[in-house]
């Protein structure tokens, strides 16, 4: 009789302990092959009171669907990390495995199963349900680049307009370009750009630049006024003196003499312009 009573009490206590074990899943629907599932098990005792030999084995397949990858514990909570390694042909509900744990005092704890739904991401063919046809690639909608194209067009127009303004300002509209020799270099270059290398026109341009720089009309006999008004031209005295000598002999002698070449006039204008910028 005593043995019978002990057996009944043991079975009753075991059933009570089994009812105290609860399990829940972090996700129980929409699962596909390769997904991870975490089962949260709450025990009536601390995990440290469980016999380690009765705990589930890691890296082991449990049933046709799950494999236990990791197991962590904190206090009375035990977390079982499964990976779904197989799925049924059609979506349906499945159960996690059940375990029987043994405490250090010899009591048995049953971890119940938790239900989840899983299915295949492959489509079933009409001819043979066991065959699977891969789903077609999802066609992406065409991107609308009209707004970007308008912005790019506006940015290009602004850049082109800004470059044009800079070019015009650089070649003759900025204050530094309004100086006499700046205009002379620009005018002589314009003759060269359009293929009209007229020496007489280039000579008159240079005379005008010297006159404007000295604020008076300069002749060969009055070069001292040029040096007084423009001392920054003194280091070009031999070249300028030769220019006035050849100009005077060309325009004021009975027999016209050989004038300077177009390239020499262009070189003299650039040299004067270089000194003008440093003045």
Buried (B, 14 or more C-beta within 10 A) or exposed (E): EEEEEEEEEEEEEBEEBBEBBEBEBEEBEEBEBEBEBBBBBEBBBEBEBBEEEEBBEEEEEBEEBBBBBEBEBEEBEBBBBBBBBBBBEEBEEBEBBEBEBBBEEEBBBBBBBBEBEBBBEBEBEEEEEEEBEEEEEEEEEEEEEEEEEEEEEEEEEEEEEEEEEEEEEEBBEEEEBEBBBBBBBBBBBEBEEEEEBEBEBBBBBBBBBBBBBBEEEBBBEEBEBBBEBBEBBEEBEEBBEEBBEBBBBBBEEEEEEEBBEBEBBBBBBBBBBEBBEEE
